[in-house]
Amino acid sequence: MRIQLWSSNFAPEPTGIAPLATVWAKGLQARGHDVTVLAAHAHYPDPVWDRPLRPTREDHDGVDVLRVPLRVGRGTASDRMLQDATFASSCVAAAPLLPAADVVVGATPSFPALGVAALHARVRRTPFVVRIHDILPDGAVATGLMQEGGLVRWLRRYEKACYASAERVVVISRAARRNMLEKGVPDGKVVHIPDSATRELADGPQVHGDADRPVVFTMGNIGLTQNLVAVVRAFQADERLADLGAELVIAGDGVAGDAVRAAITTDRVRVTGILGGADLERETRRATVALISQTSPTVEFNMPSKLMNFMARGLAVVGAVRDDSEVQHVLHEAGAGVTLSPAEIPDRLGPALVHELEDEVLRHRHATGSLAYAGDRFSVDRVLDRWEEVLTDVAPRGARRARRVRRSPEAAAPVQSAPVSGSSARDGRPVVA
């Protein structure tokens, strides 16, 4: 099939949606499909790359990537809205440069661009599929970036129109599926496919790590919903963790990074900044236990991708997450760890970590369950199998026949996940003068 992915984030961005989109696109390309990506110039979590003012074309292991400019900003709600609006307008200008496709997939969190992708698909008479990572505008309201009111009501109508135009709406969690059904999306249109791990499955459970002392490890965006200031304070306050010499390592950065650093009062807590490739692999291998923390938003609007990678590594996981969240369901279903609520972080996080670190039998059981569940649900091959079913179902009949004939010999081999760094060859060829 000829597949288009509209995603504002793509490699070489090292964290967030980009690694997920990159593994997805390269995996489908390796299976014999022809994948084109429409993405913004790399900008997340910080605009540290060059920002050309015109579209450029790049090749990422055979995936054709058309990049468009945008005005970068995330500090305020208006900054974020302007960033998303400029991406959407750039997509309007760049859409005529895209080749024909059998399926167009539009991915959030680029919310305004969903409508552009839907219109493009309608004009080209191409089936449209929505891929939801973050549910917007629910996420903006839950994090305080926006308040309920006239603008949000208009955005909700826009959201429903985008879903109505789609052949399928693919969500990454059961909570997101419930959200879609509550918004009136027909049950037969909503498909639950979790995001894949972006790293290869470990050979066995990781029970001890490579460090000379116990390491509690977390990674990814340090944003408004990770609750890491409360985590740092609770970790430092627990005397038994201090007696164990336990270290808390936070690999990442983001808008709350300065607040987290300001809360650190001991050398047993370390924020590495954003890591990728070998550096992230080294820190991951040191880990004894993984940690996932959240606030308690009234609406669950996303699912942390770090969960899939922790479980693919075969780590026991302690989750300080909201009740009835997807993370809680997965950890309990897999037997991969223990959970507590965000409100319990000050009193219960330390004891929960101590128990996991001291009881090697328990930790081994959780690590084993974690890896087994990841192999069954989060491996790249399993996730791409599900996606092929969806895309084949909505694609024109001729494209489906072509897929059966043209599927490459490499498709039967395991897909090699791209590193979380998302690094890839970039040629940055200008598209327009």
VEXMAR-140245 format. One record per residue (C-alpha): x, y, z; residue number from 1. Coordinates in Angstrom, 2 decimals. Layout:
{site {X, Y, Z}, NUM},
...
This chain:
{site {0.00, 0.00, 0.00}, 1},
{site {0.93, 3.64, -0.44}, 2},
{site {0.57, 5.14, 3.04}, 3},
{site {0.79, 8.77, 4.10}, 4},
{site {1.42, 9.71, 7.74}, 5},
{site {0.74, 13.29, 8.81}, 6},
{site {2.65, 13.73, 12.08}, 7},
{site {4.14, 16.97, 13.37}, 8},
{site {6.87, 14.96, 15.14}, 9},
{site {9.40, 12.62, 13.55}, 10},
{site {13.08, 11.66, 13.82}, 11},
{site {15.57, 13.04, 14.81}, 12},
{site {13.46, 14.27, 17.75}, 13},
{site {14.55, 12.04, 20.65}, 14},
{site {11.42, 11.84, 22.79}, 15},
{site {7.64, 12.13, 22.76}, 16},
{site {5.69, 11.12, 19.65}, 17},
{site {8.63, 11.20, 17.23}, 18},
{site {10.20, 7.80, 18.11}, 19},
{site {6.76, 6.16, 17.89}, 20},
{site {6.02, 7.69, 14.49}, 21},
{site {9.50, 6.81, 13.24}, 22},
{site {9.33, 3.15, 14.25}, 23},
{site {5.82, 2.89, 12.78}, 24},
{site {6.80, 4.39, 9.42}, 25},
{site {10.07, 2.50, 9.06}, 26},
{site {8.42, -0.74, 10.15}, 27},
{site {5.70, -0.49, 7.52}, 28},
{site {8.28, 0.48, 4.91}, 29},
{site {10.30, -2.63, 5.81}, 30},
{site {7.17, -4.72, 5.25}, 31},
{site {6.99, -3.61, 1.63}, 32},
{site {4.68, -0.61, 1.85}, 33},
{site {5.48, 2.78, 0.36}, 34},
{site {5.40, 5.28, 3.26}, 35},
{site {5.48, 9.07, 2.97}, 36},
{site {5.55, 11.29, 6.08}, 37},
{site {4.47, 14.92, 6.29}, 38},
{site {6.16, 16.36, 9.40}, 39},
{site {7.29, 19.65, 10.87}, 40},
{site {10.94, 20.58, 10.99}, 41},
{site {12.40, 18.95, 14.12}, 42},
{site {11.51, 21.06, 17.16}, 43},
{site {10.59, 18.91, 20.21}, 44},
{site {11.20, 19.19, 23.11}, 45},
{site {13.37, 22.20, 22.21}, 46},
{site {13.98, 23.82, 18.82}, 47},
{site {17.70, 22.97, 18.81}, 48},
{site {17.76, 22.00, 15.13}, 49},
{site {17.92, 24.37, 12.18}, 50},
{site {14.53, 25.81, 11.29}, 51},
{site {14.34, 26.33, 7.51}, 52},
{site {11.64, 28.64, 6.24}, 53},
{site {10.68, 26.40, 3.34}, 54},
{site {9.75, 22.72, 2.94}, 55},
{site {12.58, 20.22, 2.65}, 56},
{site {12.66, 16.58, 1.67}, 57},
{site {14.61, 13.84, 3.48}, 58},
{site {15.13, 10.12, 3.21}, 59},
{site {14.96, 8.03, 6.39}, 60},
{site {15.82, 4.42, 5.52}, 61},
{site {13.57, 4.56, 2.47}, 62},
{site {10.79, 6.60, 4.12}, 63},
{site {10.17, 9.82, 2.20}, 64},
{site {9.80, 12.68, 4.70}, 65},
{site {8.47, 16.06, 3.60}, 66},
{site {9.18, 18.63, 6.32}, 67},
{site {7.38, 21.95, 6.62}, 68},
{site {8.20, 25.04, 8.72}, 69},
{site {6.35, 26.13, 11.82}, 70},
{site {6.55, 28.81, 14.47}, 71},
{site {7.84, 26.98, 17.58}, 72},
{site {6.31, 27.76, 20.97}, 73},
{site {5.08, 25.79, 24.00}, 74},
{site {5.32, 28.20, 26.94}, 75},
{site {1.68, 29.29, 26.97}, 76},
{site {-1.61, 28.14, 25.53}, 77},
{site {-1.46, 30.85, 22.87}, 78},
{site {2.11, 29.81, 21.95}, 79},
{site {1.04, 26.19, 21.56}, 80},
{site {-2.04, 27.13, 19.55}, 81},
{site {0.05, 29.32, 17.25}, 82},
{site {2.59, 26.53, 16.77}, 83},
{site {-0.13, 24.03, 15.83}, 84},
{site {-1.85, 26.57, 13.59}, 85},
{site {1.34, 27.30, 11.65}, 86},
{site {1.93, 23.58, 11.16}, 87},
{site {-1.60, 23.20, 9.83}, 88},
{site {-1.19, 26.14, 7.45}, 89},
{site {2.17, 24.78, 6.27}, 90},
{site {0.46, 21.45, 5.60}, 91},
{site {-2.09, 23.23, 3.41}, 92},
{site {0.72, 24.71, 1.34}, 93},
{site {2.68, 21.45, 1.16}, 94},
{site {-0.21, 19.05, 0.47}, 95},
{site {0.00, 19.46, -3.36}, 96},
{site {3.60, 18.20, -3.17}, 97},
{site {2.52, 14.86, -1.72}, 98},
{site {2.25, 11.79, -3.94}, 99},
{site {-0.95, 9.80, -4.35}, 100},
{site {-1.78, 7.42, -1.51}, 101},
{site {-4.08, 4.51, -0.75}, 102},
{site {-4.54, 5.61, 2.90}, 103},
{site {-3.92, 8.89, 4.75}, 104},
{site {-3.20, 8.63, 8.51}, 105},
{site {-3.45, 11.82, 10.57}, 106},
{site {-1.85, 11.73, 14.02}, 107},
{site {-2.42, 13.87, 17.08}, 108},
{site {-1.21, 15.82, 19.07}, 109},
{site {-1.18, 18.05, 15.98}, 110},
{site {-4.86, 18.78, 16.42}, 111},
{site {-5.52, 21.56, 13.85}, 112},
{site {-3.71, 19.58, 11.15}, 113},
{site {-6.21, 16.72, 11.52}, 114},
{site {-8.81, 18.74, 9.66}, 115},
{site {-6.32, 19.59, 6.92}, 116},
{site {-5.42, 15.91, 6.56}, 117},
{site {-9.11, 14.98, 6.43}, 118},
{site {-9.80, 17.57, 3.74}, 119},
{site {-6.75, 16.47, 1.77}, 120},
{site {-7.95, 12.85, 1.91}, 121},
{site {-11.42, 13.86, 0.75}, 122},
{site {-10.08, 15.89, -2.17}, 123},
{site {-7.82, 13.00, -3.18}, 124},
{site {-10.69, 10.51, -2.60}, 125},
{site {-8.49, 8.58, -0.22}, 126},
{site {-9.56, 6.77, 2.99}, 127},
{site {-8.65, 8.71, 6.14}, 128},
{site {-7.58, 7.17, 9.48}, 129},
{site {-7.07, 9.14, 12.71}, 130},
{site {-4.27, 8.02, 15.04}, 131},
{site {-4.74, 9.43, 18.54}, 132},
{site {-1.81, 9.79, 20.95}, 133},
{site {-3.14, 12.75, 22.94}, 134},
{site {-6.85, 13.54, 23.10}, 135},
{site {-7.33, 17.21, 22.41}, 136},
{site {-8.73, 19.56, 23.57}, 137},
{site {-9.22, 17.36, 26.65}, 138},
{site {-5.48, 17.42, 27.36}, 139},
{site {-5.27, 21.21, 27.17}, 140},
{site {-8.13, 21.56, 29.66}, 141},
{site {-6.78, 18.86, 32.01}, 142},
{site {-3.33, 20.49, 32.17}, 143},
{site {-4.72, 23.99, 32.67}, 144},
{site {-3.53, 25.36, 29.33}, 145},
{site {-7.14, 26.13, 28.38}, 146},
{site {-10.38, 26.73, 30.25}, 147},
{site {-13.81, 25.42, 29.32}, 148},
{site {-15.60, 28.05, 27.31}, 149},
{site {-16.51, 29.19, 23.84}, 150},
{site {-13.19, 28.35, 22.21}, 151},
{site {-13.07, 24.88, 23.75}, 152},
{site {-16.66, 24.21, 22.70}, 153},
{site {-15.74, 25.17, 19.13}, 154},
{site {-12.67, 22.91, 19.27}, 155},
{site {-14.80, 20.01, 20.47}, 156},
{site {-17.10, 20.43, 17.47}, 157},
{site {-14.03, 20.52, 15.22}, 158},
{site {-12.75, 17.36, 16.94}, 159},
{site {-15.99, 15.50, 16.31}, 160},
{site {-16.00, 16.58, 12.65}, 161},
{site {-12.50, 15.13, 12.23}, 162},
{site {-13.59, 11.81, 13.74}, 163},
{site {-16.73, 11.76, 11.58}, 164},
{site {-14.62, 12.11, 8.43}, 165},
{site {-12.41, 9.15, 9.32}, 166},
{site {-12.88, 5.54, 8.29}, 167},
{site {-11.22, 4.44, 11.54}, 168},
{site {-10.14, 6.14, 14.76}, 169},
{site {-7.18, 4.28, 16.28}, 170},
{site {-6.61, 4.82, 20.02}, 171},
{site {-3.78, 3.60, 22.26}, 172},
{site {-5.72, 2.82, 25.44}, 173},
{site {-9.02, 1.54, 26.73}, 174},
{site {-9.67, 4.89, 28.40}, 175},
{site {-9.26, 6.64, 25.05}, 176},
{site {-11.68, 4.18, 23.47}, 177},
{site {-14.27, 5.01, 26.15}, 178},
{site {-13.65, 8.70, 25.50}, 179},
{site {-14.36, 8.26, 21.79}, 180},
{site {-17.57, 6.33, 22.43}, 181},
{site {-18.77, 8.99, 24.87}, 182},
{site {-18.21, 11.58, 22.13}, 183},
{site {-20.47, 9.67, 19.78}, 184},
{site {-17.89, 7.95, 17.58}, 185},
{site {-19.49, 4.68, 16.40}, 186},
{site {-18.19, 1.59, 18.16}, 187},
{site {-17.23, -0.13, 14.90}, 188},
{site {-15.05, 2.80, 13.90}, 189},
{site {-12.88, 2.87, 17.07}, 190},
{site {-9.90, 0.48, 17.15}, 191},
{site {-7.61, -0.02, 20.16}, 192},
{site {-3.98, -0.55, 19.12}, 193},
{site {-1.35, 0.28, 21.74}, 194},
{site {1.81, 2.06, 20.75}, 195},
{site {4.78, -0.24, 20.33}, 196},
{site {7.99, -0.20, 22.29}, 197},
{site {10.60, 1.74, 20.36}, 198},
{site {13.43, -0.48, 21.56}, 199},
{site {14.00, -4.17, 20.94}, 200},
{site {12.75, -6.73, 23.46}, 201},
{site {15.31, -7.79, 26.04}, 202},
{site {16.57, -11.38, 26.09}, 203},
{site {15.43, -11.80, 29.68}, 204},
{site {14.08, -9.86, 32.68}, 205},
{site {16.33, -7.14, 34.09}, 206},
{site {16.32, -7.74, 37.83}, 207},
{site {19.56, -6.19, 39.06}, 208},
{site {20.81, -3.60, 36.58}, 209},
{site {24.45, -2.67, 36.05}, 210},
{site {24.90, -0.10, 38.83}, 211},
{site {26.72, -0.79, 42.09}, 212},
{site {23.69, 0.43, 44.06}, 213},
{site {19.90, 0.24, 43.56}, 214},
{site {18.67, 2.58, 40.81}, 215},
{site {15.10, 3.81, 40.35}, 216},
{site {14.81, 4.98, 36.76}, 217},
{site {12.34, 7.10, 34.84}, 218},
{site {12.63, 8.86, 31.50}, 219},
{site {10.89, 11.02, 28.96}, 220},
{site {9.25, 14.41, 28.99}, 221},
{site {9.42, 16.37, 32.26}, 222},
{site {6.15, 18.18, 31.81}, 223},
{site {3.06, 19.26, 33.68}, 224},
{site {1.57, 15.78, 34.13}, 225},
{site {4.55, 13.73, 35.37}, 226},
{site {4.37, 14.95, 39.00}, 227},
{site {8.15, 14.62, 39.33}, 228},
{site {8.62, 17.38, 41.91}, 229},
{site {6.48, 15.36, 44.34}, 230},
{site {8.40, 12.20, 43.40}, 231},
{site {11.78, 13.81, 44.07}, 232},
{site {10.68, 15.12, 47.45}, 233},
{site {9.22, 11.78, 48.52}, 234},
{site {12.32, 9.89, 47.39}, 235},
{site {14.65, 12.20, 49.31}, 236},
{site {12.53, 12.10, 52.44}, 237},
{site {12.52, 8.30, 52.80}, 238},
{site {15.24, 7.20, 55.24}, 239},
{site {15.18, 3.55, 54.18}, 240},
{site {15.89, 4.50, 50.58}, 241},
{site {18.81, 6.55, 51.89}, 242},
{site {20.04, 3.58, 53.92}, 243},
{site {19.94, 1.42, 50.78}, 244},
{site {21.95, 4.06, 48.94}, 245},
{site {19.24, 4.08, 46.27}, 246},
{site {19.59, 6.55, 43.40}, 247},
{site {16.78, 8.18, 41.41}, 248},
{site {17.72, 8.87, 37.79}, 249},
{site {15.47, 11.03, 35.60}, 250},
{site {16.47, 10.89, 31.93}, 251},
{site {14.75, 13.73, 30.14}, 252},
{site {13.78, 17.37, 30.31}, 253},
{site {10.87, 19.65, 29.61}, 254},
{site {8.88, 22.62, 30.80}, 255},
{site {8.96, 21.43, 34.43}, 256},
{site {12.67, 20.56, 34.33}, 257},
{site {13.82, 23.62, 36.28}, 258},
{site {11.25, 22.99, 39.03}, 259},
{site {12.42, 19.38, 39.38}, 260},
{site {16.08, 20.43, 39.59}, 261},
{site {15.20, 23.04, 42.22}, 262},
{site {13.62, 20.31, 44.37}, 263},
{site {16.84, 18.22, 44.44}, 264},
{site {18.74, 18.44, 47.75}, 265},
{site {20.86, 15.27, 47.59}, 266},
{site {23.39, 13.67, 45.25}, 267},
{site {21.16, 10.57, 45.17}, 268},
{site {18.85, 12.26, 42.63}, 269},
{site {20.11, 13.04, 39.15}, 270},
{site {18.49, 14.64, 36.08}, 271},
{site {20.50, 13.71, 33.02}, 272},
{site {18.78, 15.89, 30.45}, 273},
{site {17.55, 14.46, 27.16}, 274},
{site {19.41, 11.31, 26.15}, 275},
{site {19.34, 9.07, 23.11}, 276},
{site {21.12, 6.14, 21.57}, 277},
{site {24.01, 4.72, 23.57}, 278},
{site {23.64, 7.23, 26.42}, 279},
{site {20.02, 6.27, 27.07}, 280},
{site {20.86, 2.59, 26.72}, 281},
{site {23.58, 2.94, 29.35}, 282},
{site {21.26, 4.58, 31.87}, 283},
{site {18.51, 2.04, 31.17}, 284},
{site {20.88, -0.87, 31.79}, 285},
{site {21.79, 0.57, 35.20}, 286},
{site {18.17, 0.44, 36.37}, 287},
{site {16.91, -1.88, 39.08}, 288},
{site {13.30, -0.68, 39.05}, 289},
{site {11.39, 1.61, 36.68}, 290},
{site {9.07, 4.39, 37.83}, 291},
{site {6.07, 5.98, 36.12}, 292},
{site {4.36, 8.94, 37.77}, 293},
{site {1.34, 11.03, 36.85}, 294},
{site {-0.88, 13.73, 38.25}, 295},
{site {-4.60, 13.04, 38.65}, 296},
{site {-6.30, 14.80, 35.73}, 297},
{site {-10.07, 14.50, 35.51}, 298},
{site {-9.68, 13.03, 32.01}, 299},
{site {-7.05, 10.52, 30.89}, 300},
{site {-5.91, 12.03, 27.61}, 301},
{site {-2.71, 10.11, 26.85}, 302},
{site {-0.59, 7.12, 27.82}, 303},
{site {3.13, 7.40, 28.61}, 304},
{site {5.20, 5.63, 25.96}, 305},
{site {7.92, 4.97, 28.54}, 306},
{site {5.71, 2.16, 29.90}, 307},
{site {6.14, 0.09, 26.74}, 308},
{site {9.90, 0.56, 26.74}, 309},
{site {10.29, -0.27, 30.45}, 310},
{site {8.32, -3.46, 29.93}, 311},
{site {10.21, -4.35, 26.75}, 312},
{site {13.39, -4.03, 28.80}, 313},
{site {11.93, -6.46, 31.34}, 314},
{site {11.88, -4.08, 34.31}, 315},
{site {9.63, -4.23, 37.33}, 316},
{site {7.59, -1.03, 37.42}, 317},
{site {6.28, 1.08, 40.29}, 318},
{site {3.44, 3.30, 39.09}, 319},
{site {2.24, 6.40, 40.94}, 320},
{site {-0.76, 6.79, 38.64}, 321},
{site {-4.43, 7.66, 38.73}, 322},
{site {-6.90, 4.94, 39.65}, 323},
{site {-8.48, 3.14, 36.70}, 324},
{site {-5.79, 4.50, 34.36}, 325},
{site {-4.42, 2.47, 31.47}, 326},
{site {-1.03, 2.24, 33.21}, 327},
{site {-2.67, 0.76, 36.29}, 328},
{site {-4.66, -1.73, 34.19}, 329},
{site {-1.59, -2.85, 32.24}, 330},
{site {0.66, -3.26, 35.28}, 331},
{site {-1.96, -5.27, 37.16}, 332},
{site {-2.93, -7.35, 34.12}, 333},
{site {0.71, -8.15, 33.37}, 334},
{site {1.75, -8.70, 36.98}, 335},
{site {4.53, -6.22, 36.18}, 336},
{site {4.59, -4.11, 39.32}, 337},
{site {2.67, -2.20, 41.96}, 338},
{site {0.68, 1.03, 41.82}, 339},
{site {-0.38, 3.80, 44.15}, 340},
{site {-2.33, 6.97, 43.50}, 341},
{site {-0.65, 10.36, 42.90}, 342},
{site {-2.11, 11.60, 46.18}, 343},
{site {-0.24, 8.81, 48.00}, 344},
{site {3.20, 9.78, 46.68}, 345},
{site {4.34, 11.64, 49.85}, 346},
{site {3.54, 8.73, 52.19}, 347},
{site {3.60, 5.55, 50.11}, 348},
{site {6.06, 5.99, 47.25}, 349},
{site {9.16, 5.50, 49.39}, 350},
{site {7.92, 2.31, 51.09}, 351},
{site {6.72, 0.89, 47.76}, 352},
{site {10.14, 1.44, 46.20}, 353},
{site {11.91, -0.02, 49.23}, 354},
{site {9.75, -3.14, 49.11}, 355},
{site {10.44, -3.63, 45.38}, 356},
{site {14.18, -3.07, 45.81}, 357},
{site {14.60, -5.32, 48.87}, 358},
{site {12.46, -8.28, 47.73}, 359},
{site {14.38, -9.86, 44.85}, 360},
{site {11.85, -12.68, 44.40}, 361},
{site {9.01, -10.17, 44.02}, 362},
{site {11.07, -8.02, 41.67}, 363},
{site {11.93, -11.02, 39.50}, 364},
{site {8.26, -11.98, 39.24}, 365},
{site {7.28, -8.47, 38.23}, 366},
{site {10.16, -8.17, 35.73}, 367},
{site {9.24, -11.49, 34.15}, 368},
{site {5.58, -10.50, 33.82}, 369},
{site {6.63, -7.17, 32.37}, 370},
{site {8.73, -8.69, 29.59}, 371},
{site {6.19, -11.38, 28.72}, 372},
{site {3.38, -8.85, 28.39}, 373},
{site {5.52, -6.54, 26.25}, 374},
{site {6.36, -9.39, 23.90}, 375},
{site {2.69, -10.24, 23.51}, 376},
{site {1.28, -6.70, 23.23}, 377},
{site {3.97, -4.07, 22.61}, 378},
{site {6.48, -5.61, 20.22}, 379},
{site {6.84, -3.73, 16.93}, 380},
{site {5.76, -6.78, 14.92}, 381},
{site {2.58, -7.33, 16.94}, 382},
{site {1.58, -3.68, 16.71}, 383},
{site {2.31, -3.45, 12.98}, 384},
{site {0.27, -6.62, 12.39}, 385},
{site {-2.73, -4.85, 13.91}, 386},
{site {-2.10, -1.70, 11.90}, 387},
{site {-1.85, -3.65, 8.65}, 388},
{site {-5.25, -5.16, 9.38}, 389},
{site {-6.79, -1.70, 9.79}, 390},
{site {-5.09, -0.15, 6.78}, 391},
{site {-5.85, -3.14, 4.56}, 392},
{site {-9.49, -3.03, 5.61}, 393},
{site {-9.97, 0.62, 4.57}, 394},
{site {-7.68, 0.71, 1.51}, 395},
{site {-9.13, 0.33, -2.01}, 396},
{site {-9.42, -3.25, -3.22}, 397},
{site {-6.68, -2.78, -5.81}, 398},
{site {-4.23, -1.64, -3.12}, 399},
{site {-5.08, -4.69, -1.01}, 400},
{site {-4.32, -7.01, -3.91}, 401},
{site {-1.08, -5.15, -4.57}, 402},
{site {-0.03, -5.59, -0.98}, 403},
{site {-0.42, -9.35, -1.16}, 404},
{site {1.66, -9.47, -4.34}, 405},
{site {4.30, -6.86, -3.54}, 406},
{site {5.04, -7.50, 0.12}, 407},
{site {8.81, -7.67, 0.44}, 408},
{site {10.75, -10.76, 1.61}, 409},
{site {12.05, -8.72, 4.54}, 410},
{site {8.51, -8.37, 5.90}, 411},
{site {8.70, -11.76, 7.56}, 412},
{site {11.81, -10.77, 9.52}, 413},
{site {11.54, -8.99, 12.87}, 414},
{site {11.49, -5.22, 12.51}, 415},
{site {14.55, -3.58, 14.02}, 416},
{site {13.30, -0.75, 16.18}, 417},
{site {14.92, 2.61, 15.69}, 418},
{site {16.80, 3.98, 18.71}, 419},
{site {14.83, 6.32, 20.91}, 420},
{site {17.10, 9.10, 19.75}, 421},
{site {15.41, 8.81, 16.36}, 422},
{site {18.71, 9.62, 14.65}, 423},
{site {18.75, 9.09, 10.91}, 424},
{site {20.34, 10.36, 7.75}, 425},
{site {19.08, 13.81, 6.88}, 426},
{site {19.72, 15.46, 3.55}, 427},
{site {17.36, 18.40, 3.91}, 428},
{site {16.81, 18.84, 0.17}, 429},
{site {14.75, 21.98, -0.54}, 430},
{site {11.45, 21.22, -2.19}, 431},
{site {10.57, 24.69, -3.41}, 432},
{site {12.78, 27.60, -4.38}, 433},
